């Protein structure tokens, strides 16, 4: 009897097992019709955004084209100025020093 009492004292109660975690619910998937509708909306929004972007960029493209034309004109003028300066520098070397007029020569 004492041996039985000792066994009861020595035995520890077994811990209760942890309850199993609930499985994650499966993610809800779209039906094919829903997926098609979402895809259609995305395509249409992209078209709209592209059109809005192109409308906003059009004036900038026109301005860039105008500035390029102006730059070409400036480059052409610079080339002409450089050519004139070259001609003038060559002519400058050919200048002949003339004698000064004396006041007595004026009469």
C-alpha positions in Angstrom: 0.0 0.0 0.0 2.8 2.3 0.7 4.4 1.4 -2.5 1.3 2.4 -4.3 1.1 5.7 -2.5 4.7 6.4 -3.4 4.0 5.7 -7.0 1.2 8.2 -7.0 3.4 10.9 -5.5 6.3 10.2 -7.8 4.2 10.2 -11.0 3.7 13.5 -12.5 0.6 14.2 -14.4 1.2 14.0 -18.1 0.9 17.4 -19.8 -2.0 17.7 -22.2 -1.0 17.8 -25.8 -1.2 21.2 -27.5 -4.3 21.5 -29.6 -3.5 21.2 -33.3 -3.4 24.6 -35.0 -6.2 25.2 -37.3 -5.2 24.9 -40.9 -4.8 28.1 -42.8 -7.9 28.8 -44.9 -7.2 28.4 -48.6 -6.9 31.8 -50.3 -10.0 32.7 -52.1 -9.4 32.6 -55.8 -11.2 34.7 -58.4 -13.5 33.1 -60.9 -12.5 33.2 -64.5 -15.1 35.9 -65.1 -13.8 38.0 -62.3 -10.2 37.6 -63.5 -11.3 38.6 -67.0 -13.1 41.7 -65.7 -10.0 42.7 -63.7 -7.8 42.3 -66.7 -10.1 44.3 -68.8 -10.2 47.2 -66.3 -6.4 47.1 -66.1 -6.0 47.3 -69.9 -8.5 50.1 -70.2 -6.8 52.1 -67.4 -3.4 51.7 -69.1 -4.9 53.0 -72.4 -6.4 56.0 -70.6 -3.1 56.8 -68.7 -1.1 56.4 -71.9 -3.4 58.9 -73.8 -3.2 61.4 -70.9 0.5 61.1 -70.8 0.8 61.5 -74.6 -1.4 64.6 -74.4 0.7 66.1 -71.7 4.0 65.3 -73.5 2.9 66.6 -77.0 3.5 70.3 -76.3 6.9 69.5 -74.8 7.8 67.5 -77.9 6.8 70.5 -80.1 8.8 72.9 -78.0 11.9 70.6 -78.2 11.5 70.4 -82.0 11.3 74.2 -82.2 14.4 74.7 -80.0 16.3 72.2 -82.1 15.5 74.2 -85.2 16.7 77.4 -83.4 19.9 75.7 -82.4 20.6 74.7 -86.0 20.1 78.3 -87.1 22.5 79.5 -84.3 25.1 76.9 -85.3 24.8 78.0 -88.9 25.2 81.7 -88.0 28.2 80.8 -85.8 29.8 79.1 -88.7 29.3 82.2 -90.9 30.7 84.5 -88.2 33.7 82.2 -87.8 34.2 82.4 -91.6 33.9 86.2 -91.6 36.4 86.5 -88.7 38.8 84.3 -90.6 38.5 86.5 -93.7 38.9 89.7 -91.6 42.0 88.4 -89.9 43.5 87.6 -93.2 42.6 91.0 -94.6 43.9 92.7 -91.5 47.4 91.3 -92.2 47.3 92.9 -95.7 46.5 96.4 -94.5 49.1 98.9 -95.7 50.1 101.7 -93.5 49.5 105.0 -95.3 51.4 108.2 -94.5 49.7 110.7 -92.3 48.3 113.8 -93.9 50.0 117.0 -92.8 47.9 120.1 -92.3 50.0 121.9 -94.9 49.0 119.2 -97.5 45.3 120.1 -97.1 45.6 123.4 -98.9 
